[in-house]
Amino acid sequence: MSALLRLRDVWVEYGDKVVIEGITLDIEAGSFVSIVGPSGAGKSSLLRVILGQEAPTRGSIRLDGAPLAPECGPDRGVVFQRYSVFPHLSVLRNTMFGLECAEAPFTGRLFGARRRAAAAEAEEMLTAVGLGDSLHLYPAEMSGGMQQRLAIAQALIKRPRILLLDEPFGALDPGIRTDMHALVTRLWREYALTIIMVTHDIKEAFTLGTRVLALDKRRHDPHAPHRFGATTVYDLPLKKPLATQALDGSSITIDSKDNN
Amino acid sequence: MRWVNRRVRKGNGFLLGAAPIALLVLAYLVAAAARHEANPNDKILPLPGAMAEAMAALLFRPDPLSGQLLFWADTFASLQRLGFGLGISALSALVVGLVLGVLPPVRATFGPLVTAVAVIPPIALLPILFIAFGLGETAKVALIVVGITPLMIRDIAAHITALPREMLIKAQTLGASSWQLLLRVALPQAMPRLIQSVRLSLGPAWVFLISAEAIASDVGLGYRIFLVRRYLSMDVILPYVAWIALLAVVIDFLLATGSRKLFPWAHGAGH
């Protein structure tokens, strides 16, 4: 099976502080990878490197076989824990933003028929995430869960190759979090997404993911704790990725026999 | 109940706010009456009647020399200078502040220069402005611009730099270029801050306006105040000062209301 994203011996260092050491990883299309680990184990650094927000100090990252540019691009969507939406735009305009950027390089805005087409597409996406009734609200008028729904819709409208989630439900209360889990699972299957999610919540990682990666430091020098970085200490395949799963029609909830 | 927990109802708030002003007016009247009892020709603390009489001459009777109604000519001239000064400052602060805030290389190149210019006392530049632009309108507007623009630039740039990094990253993952980031993300979020910045700069702008008018002018609120000072005409100076205060309050109110109307999202929309 061909891997969508290939990391080869990726290191992230800040000065003499090693955050990530030698991560080698293949992520298949259609998989839902959860990344867990203690605070400071480089979960977010790994995500930032995949996102292109930072370049790895050493090693290579290839998306669809092509090396990644050290810059964010529309092929990788992202949802952060907070500040993912634009406070000055309504829900509809927030979602249209990605379409407008692509089609109107100079004005950044669409007019006439193209605007109506973009609005219709955005509305469809918002309905899919359950915000069909809130098109004209501003983010400040919405709850945290609704803002995260918006952030997801905003990212999905660009049809990214990979969707990166950085503790997306960390700030939500438990009830809303369960709703969001259902939403993400449904979207993942409907849009055949490849998702990489960083989370603190072990249960969430195992419920949602088809594969769980645990990052931690293998070695520890008490006199120089910063000299060793984190790497993948556990790599647990839980379920088959989306493509094969859809064929045999199995449930996406964890089958205890498959859960090693 | 602790004083920090005491809330004031709207009607009471108005009364409470008006009380110190009324008290101040009353204190003035008592002091003025006392001085006039000792010396009926006192000019230092004129009575309201004398003020009304002096102001009526400026308000309704054309000046024999220029044929103008002086009060209105002064007000118009000053507001025009202030308007041009604030307008030019706001526009340049917006453009420069945005570019400094969004583009790190530009910030690294011009940030120190803006900081250096901002610490020069603008009044020290007034002679240079008079030499460069002559004694006309340009120098007065230029003093306001030189006086308030650097601080506004720094304010806008700092505001844009402080935008959450996540938001800028998100915009880039949605395909935004540097230009689109500036136009669609930074500019709209700078606008309410710009209005806030103009409101805070109103005070300094008035200071520079009055200073410029006091030094070289032939019309304007500041010019009139400094002119009649020679005759100890407190009956003109005091109403003029009150008028300047009123104008400043009205401009501030209009800016605040405009910001709430135009950018409801920045003021806790809907809540």
Interface residues (C-beta under 8 A of the other chain):
Chain A: L51 Q53 E71 C72 G73 P74 R76 G77 V78 F80 R82 Y83 S84 V85 F86 P87 H88 L89 F97 G98 E100 C101 A102 P105 F106 T107 G108 R109 L137 Y138 P139 A140 E141 A151 Q154 A155 K158 P160
Chain B: P164 E166 M167 I169 K170 A171 Q172 T173 L174 G175 A176 S177 W179 Q180 L183 R184 V185 P188 Q189 F263 P264 W265 A266 G268 A269 G270 H271
